[in-house]
Amino acid sequence: MKMGIFFGNLFWGVLLILWGISLILKGFGVSLPLAKIFFAIIIIMFGIKLLVGGSCKTKSGIRTSSAGDTIEHTTVFSEQDIDLSHIRPDSKPIEINVVFGSAIVTLPHDVRIDLKPAAVFGVLVTPKQTNSGISDTQQEVNESAPGERVSIKANAIFGKIVFRIKSVERKAPEAPADSTNGGGTEF
């Protein structure tokens, strides 16, 4: 889901108009609960965006879709484990949005990733740092991996996103055969 609805002119225009009206009304002794209206507008606009969005799979506030050139994972009032350990360097860009929820994202250890996490009153935990409150950063994960980078944009709005790198599975070394009894087992 494109989060432009929350950062577009319509959203901020309506917010500033409401704020201005509340200041004028406050001068006349009328109190307008701006914070409640702000949260209501966020929920209404997000609901409208979900209703007019394209085809997708939805389950308990979790939405995954592949719209055009981007793979999108959206979590609203829920929690989700997103396993991206299978992506390859030629994968489509990925967008992860968490609103009033949490997500754990598993990244591959062998693919270079251009990670662009942003938080609005949320928490972002990446392999390199933890950000909370309002933040917007850009990081490269697995810099030494060969091939092209995969772009991942992540937005945590009143939510939490934790990125972790999938560990490399190593086989345990085989024990050498015991030469004293011909490799058999003693009882």
Steps between C-alpha positions, in 0.01 A plus 500: 500500500636839411510713811464821295149539641656582838762734360304655212353849463144390580592354839713792615259754354208355697714476814613864478145620431374313807781641709425854381128458568576368849717807572225737381234316703728501805503880476120489537522262797413183302738207547558266205673165578762516224684181603182289477412649162856438377487129592150468355619647169795259490272201555239622249759575230671166554162322478418681176839403359437135591157508336617649171823297486560225244459126536684346793494228763370616838489321836443670838645836407783348297518582131748380240482609139713528192394818328699591192869523575477467880424219745309642798448362850258695722414426862222694674398436864675163480840329503674322216815300426628592154754254362705665227791256530415361154542828306770521234697801371261536204186517721244778472520788751318423827290732716407412859240704690402446862223710657408435865664158481834319480698303245815289511678499164755228425760606242741276307866499600631487142313786322592870509204703625439873475282554809299823540314481834280783628305529825222729614452440872632150442804280554743366239761240592751429224821296505695826535290720731173559683285809436186610676265795492528682169789390279596455138827325414668310221727200554673234298477145635741222396734744320748227407245275327538473122242619248254785477319650799139432585312811614285471814294793630348459846253726681406454867210724600415448868654156450821298515709334230794274590743398225721197555739316273441129451783304652712272287425135566817302550522124508668342801819315412461126479677297766777281360442125512661325796782287360544285812180303459460527127258793516242307702332600822612361837247384758 
